[in-house]
């Protein structure tokens, strides 16, 4: 069982790296699709694996973007892991809508708060719209992917082979 979880974490981290390479232009920088595999991992295999994927996935995505905030990406990585952990815990308890709201608000509004004191309030004001769009897009993609995937596997004639 432990090997299976480690393999799934590695797989979702690879998906996160691929998503991090896909950039959608935004107000400041770009939106990476590195978070939705972490959210999926959190929904499917647990809060801690999802948090690990989120933390590593953000660092990989930041590397693709040239690490514009330098060592502050470590802080952002920890914040991402924390919010995916919260999301996963709520989602697995069946509080799915609240999980989505907590993740989007946490990622877009709370995570950049330390940067008010580090860089300035103007940075916070400028980055929030991009983070909000990114959080919404990544959350929607994750929820749709998990639900469509679950429906696909429940209807699959190969279902009997998976057990």
ZATORVO-440679 format. One record per residue (C-alpha): residue in three letters; x, z, y. Coordinates in pm, whole numbers, plus 50000, padded with zeros to 5 digits. Each point is the difference from the previous one (the first is absolute). Layout:
<gumis>
ALAXZY
...
</gumis>
This chain:
<gumis>
UNK500005000050000
UNK502825008650241
UNK501714966649937
UNK496734982150072
UNK499625017750337
UNK503624992950096
UNK499494963449909
UNK496814998150205
UNK501695016550299
UNK502794974049975
UNK497444971849973
UNK497985011850299
UNK503225005350197
UNK500934963949927
UNK496544989150120
UNK500555021150311
UNK503314982350064
UNK498274966449968
UNK497255011850235
UNK502645012250244
UNK501434964950012
UNK496614986350104
UNK499745005550374
UNK496954994850218
UNK500874998450374
UNK498705029550200
UNK500215014350352
UNK503345016749928
UNK501974986149707
UNK497894990149705
UNK497665014049739
UNK501475002749653
UNK497875000049689
UNK502255026049837
UNK497455028250003
UNK497194985649794
UNK501965001249670
UNK500765036650075
UNK496325007050061
UNK499164981949676
UNK502605020549812
UNK498485031650146
UNK496524989849889
UNK501044989049652
UNK502855022649888
UNK499995030150231
UNK500895015450332
UNK503695006149936
UNK500734965249861
UNK498084984950293
UNK502025020850246
UNK503274989249839
UNK498994963450022
UNK498985004650365
UNK503285016450100
UNK502254975049826
UNK497774970750095
UNK500205008750368
UNK503805001749990
UNK500184966149830
UNK497564985150253
UNK502065014750286
UNK503124983949854
UNK498244966350002
UNK499135005850366
UNK503575009250100
UNK499465037950023
UNK498944998950369
UNK499585037850021
UNK503195007749807
UNK500065034149829
UNK496505007950126
UNK498754978549712
UNK500795029449771
UNK497475020950196
UNK497474971649986
UNK500624996549627
UNK499225036949947
UNK496864997050214
UNK498854969949798
UNK500565019049676
UNK498035029650135
UNK497004979450111
UNK499894980249675
UNK500155033249814
UNK497015012850202
UNK498114967449952
UNK500595000349625
UNK498915036049958
UNK496754994350186
UNK499354966749831
UNK500505014149651
UNK497605028450081
UNK497344973750072
UNK500055004050380
UNK500894963550045
UNK498724992950352
UNK501585031550139
UNK503264990749825
UNK500014966550179
UNK499205015650338
UNK502665027149958
UNK502634974249907
UNK499174975950283
UNK499845027650265
UNK503065017849866
UNK502104968849975
UNK498924984850331
UNK499505030450224
UNK501855030149858
UNK503124984449846
UNK501304985550329
UNK499485032850194
UNK503645011749965
UNK501074968350177
UNK498325011850321
UNK502845025250032
UNK502694978149844
UNK499394966750177
UNK497155006150245
UNK496254998750045
UNK500074963150086
UNK501434992249655
UNK497195019949837
UNK497374981950207
UNK501514966249916
UNK500465005949625
UNK496615015749917
UNK497954967350003
UNK502464983449758
UNK500065030449774
UNK496235002250004
UNK499654963549900
UNK502675004049733
UNK498385031149852
UNK496574983749990
UNK501294967849841
UNK502115018249738
UNK497195024249913
UNK497414972449963
UNK502334979249784
UNK500755029949775
UNK496395010649953
UNK498804964549934
UNK502884993149760
UNK499425031549798
UNK496244994749976
UNK500254962949917
UNK502765007249749
UNK497965027549835
UNK497014976749972
UNK502194972749854
UNK501475022949735
UNK496625015249913
UNK498564965249934
UNK503084986449827
UNK499744989249635
UNK503575012949967
UNK498845035750077
UNK500105009449631
UNK503704990449984
UNK501005024150277
UNK499225031649804
</gumis>
